[in-house]
């Protein structure tokens, strides 16, 4: 993916350099062509202005101005049957989460959004558990770091991954591990409620 974008960038730079060198090499020829076309257009308008009598030119100018003035008195006509503008479909929470997962490779923001949502879900389960009971599965260190990064930090606190950064972040674990942990706790919570 990065190699394709790098190739596109290099191709764009080469294309711009070729176009610039061609323009510089032929600048006098291009300038002569532009000046000739412009002077021909100005000359043709001048000849038409001398051929057509002034009374006809003024007649057309007054006719156009009258049309504009009369049209402004009436205003625009509203069409009786205007189609309503199509509204954008409303995205629910599942669709939004699916978009975040799809955009997860784009950067820290979407990773943090997912971690924040999953961390809030985990926190709700912690708060709903009765005090003094240990009916929850203990998360691994990676899962705990992931959930803490979503709850206790913002996306601005994390370094944006780049070519030269080799630092691992809390978001580098597979998302399936976190979802499995939350699902296990959901099942335990449901079993405890059904008893």
C-alpha positions as CSV (number, residue, x, y, z in Angstrom):
1,X,0.0,0.0,0.0
2,X,2.8,2.4,0.9
3,X,4.8,1.4,-2.1
4,X,1.9,2.2,-4.4
5,X,1.5,5.7,-2.9
6,X,5.2,6.3,-3.0
7,X,5.2,5.3,-6.7
8,X,2.3,7.7,-7.4
9,X,4.1,10.5,-5.6
10,X,7.3,9.9,-7.5
11,X,5.5,9.7,-10.8
12,X,3.7,13.0,-10.0
13,X,7.0,14.7,-9.2
14,X,8.6,13.4,-12.5
15,X,5.6,14.5,-14.5
16,X,5.7,18.0,-13.0
17,X,9.4,18.2,-13.7
18,X,9.0,17.1,-17.3
19,X,6.1,19.6,-17.9
20,X,8.2,22.4,-16.3
21,X,11.2,21.7,-18.4
22,X,9.1,21.6,-21.6
23,X,7.5,24.9,-20.7
24,X,10.9,26.5,-20.0
25,X,12.4,25.2,-23.1
26,X,9.6,26.4,-25.4
27,X,8.6,29.5,-23.5
28,X,9.2,31.9,-26.4
29,X,7.2,29.7,-28.8
30,X,4.3,29.4,-26.3
31,X,4.4,33.2,-25.6
32,X,4.2,33.9,-29.3
33,X,1.3,31.5,-29.8
34,X,-0.7,33.1,-26.9
35,X,0.0,36.6,-28.1
36,X,-1.0,35.8,-31.6
37,X,-4.3,34.2,-30.5
38,X,-5.0,37.1,-28.2
39,X,-4.2,39.8,-30.8
40,X,-6.4,38.0,-33.4
41,X,-9.4,37.9,-31.0
42,X,-9.0,41.6,-30.1
43,X,-8.6,42.5,-33.8
44,X,-11.8,40.5,-34.7
45,X,-13.8,42.2,-32.0
46,X,-12.5,45.6,-33.2
47,X,-13.5,44.8,-36.8
48,X,-17.0,43.7,-35.7
49,X,-17.3,46.9,-33.7
50,X,-16.6,49.0,-36.8
51,X,-18.8,46.9,-39.2
52,X,-21.9,46.9,-37.0
53,X,-23.6,50.3,-36.7
54,X,-23.6,51.8,-33.2
55,X,-27.4,52.0,-33.2
56,X,-27.7,48.2,-33.5
57,X,-25.2,47.7,-30.7
58,X,-27.0,50.1,-28.4
59,X,-30.3,48.5,-29.3
60,X,-29.0,45.1,-28.2
61,X,-27.5,46.5,-25.0
62,X,-30.8,48.2,-24.0
63,X,-32.7,45.0,-24.9
64,X,-30.5,42.9,-22.6
65,X,-30.6,45.4,-19.8
66,X,-34.4,45.6,-20.0
67,X,-34.7,41.9,-19.9
68,X,-32.6,41.7,-16.8
69,X,-34.5,44.6,-15.1
70,X,-37.9,43.1,-15.9
71,X,-36.8,39.7,-14.8
72,X,-35.6,41.0,-11.5
73,X,-39.0,42.5,-10.7
74,X,-40.7,39.1,-11.1
75,X,-38.0,37.1,-9.3
76,X,-37.4,33.5,-9.8
77,X,-40.3,31.2,-10.3
78,X,-40.5,28.3,-7.8
79,X,-41.2,25.0,-9.4
80,X,-44.4,23.4,-8.1
81,X,-42.9,20.0,-8.1
82,X,-39.5,20.1,-6.6
83,X,-38.0,16.9,-5.5
84,X,-36.9,16.9,-1.9
85,X,-33.2,16.7,-1.3
86,X,-32.0,13.2,-0.5
87,X,-31.0,13.1,3.1
88,X,-27.9,11.2,4.1
89,X,-28.6,7.9,5.7
90,X,-28.2,7.9,9.5
91,X,-25.4,5.8,10.7
92,X,-26.0,3.8,13.9
93,X,-23.5,2.8,16.4
94,X,-22.7,-0.5,14.8
95,X,-22.1,1.1,11.4
96,X,-19.9,3.8,12.9
97,X,-17.9,1.1,14.7
98,X,-17.6,-0.8,11.5
99,X,-16.2,2.3,9.8
100,X,-13.7,2.8,12.6
101,X,-12.5,-0.7,12.3
102,X,-12.2,-0.3,8.5
103,X,-10.2,2.9,9.0
104,X,-8.1,1.5,11.8
105,X,-4.9,1.3,9.7
106,X,-5.2,5.0,8.9
107,X,-3.9,6.2,12.2
108,X,-4.2,6.8,15.9
109,X,-7.5,8.5,16.0
110,X,-9.6,5.6,14.8
111,X,-7.7,3.2,17.0
112,X,-8.3,5.4,20.0
113,X,-12.0,5.7,19.1
114,X,-12.4,1.9,19.1
115,X,-10.4,1.6,22.4
116,X,-12.4,4.3,24.0
117,X,-15.7,2.5,23.1
118,X,-14.5,-0.9,24.2
119,X,-13.0,0.6,27.4
120,X,-16.4,2.3,28.3
121,X,-18.2,-1.1,27.7
122,X,-15.7,-2.8,30.0
123,X,-16.1,-0.1,32.6
124,X,-19.9,-0.6,32.6
125,X,-19.4,-4.3,33.3
126,X,-17.0,-3.5,36.2
127,X,-19.5,-1.1,37.7
128,X,-22.4,-3.5,37.3
129,X,-20.6,-6.3,39.1
130,X,-21.5,-6.8,42.7
131,X,-18.9,-5.5,45.2
132,X,-16.7,-8.1,46.7
133,X,-17.2,-10.7,43.9
134,X,-14.5,-11.7,41.5
135,X,-16.8,-13.0,38.8
136,X,-14.8,-11.5,36.1
137,X,-12.0,-12.9,33.9
138,X,-8.7,-11.0,34.5
139,X,-7.4,-9.4,31.3
140,X,-4.0,-9.9,29.9
141,X,-1.5,-7.0,30.2
142,X,-1.9,-6.1,26.6
143,X,-5.7,-6.0,26.8
144,X,-5.6,-4.0,30.1
145,X,-3.2,-1.5,28.5
146,X,-5.4,-1.2,25.4
147,X,-8.6,-0.5,27.4
148,X,-6.7,1.9,29.7
149,X,-5.3,3.7,26.7
150,X,-8.9,4.2,25.4
151,X,-10.3,5.4,28.7
152,X,-7.5,7.3,30.5
153,X,-5.9,9.1,27.5
154,X,-6.9,11.0,24.4
155,X,-5.8,10.2,20.8
156,X,-3.5,13.2,21.0
157,X,-1.5,11.5,23.7
158,X,-0.3,8.8,21.4
159,X,2.5,9.1,18.8
160,X,1.4,8.9,15.2
161,X,3.1,5.9,13.6
162,X,5.4,6.8,10.7
163,X,8.3,5.4,8.7
164,X,10.9,6.3,11.3
165,X,9.0,5.5,14.5
166,X,9.5,1.9,15.8
167,X,7.7,2.6,19.1
168,X,4.9,0.1,19.9
169,X,1.7,1.6,21.2
170,X,-1.1,0.0,23.2
171,X,-3.2,-0.2,20.1
172,X,-0.9,-2.7,18.3
173,X,-2.6,-5.8,19.7
174,X,-5.2,-7.7,17.6
175,X,-8.7,-6.4,18.2
176,X,-10.0,-9.9,18.5
177,X,-8.2,-10.4,21.9
178,X,-10.0,-7.4,23.4
179,X,-13.4,-8.4,21.9
180,X,-12.9,-12.0,23.2
181,X,-12.2,-10.7,26.7
182,X,-15.3,-8.4,26.7
183,X,-17.4,-11.3,25.4
184,X,-16.3,-13.6,28.2
185,X,-17.2,-11.0,30.8
186,X,-20.5,-10.4,29.1
187,X,-21.3,-14.1,29.3
188,X,-20.3,-14.2,33.0
189,X,-22.4,-11.2,33.7
190,X,-25.5,-12.7,31.9
191,X,-25.1,-16.0,33.8
192,X,-24.9,-14.2,37.1
193,X,-28.1,-12.2,36.3
194,X,-30.0,-15.3,35.2
195,X,-29.3,-17.1,38.5
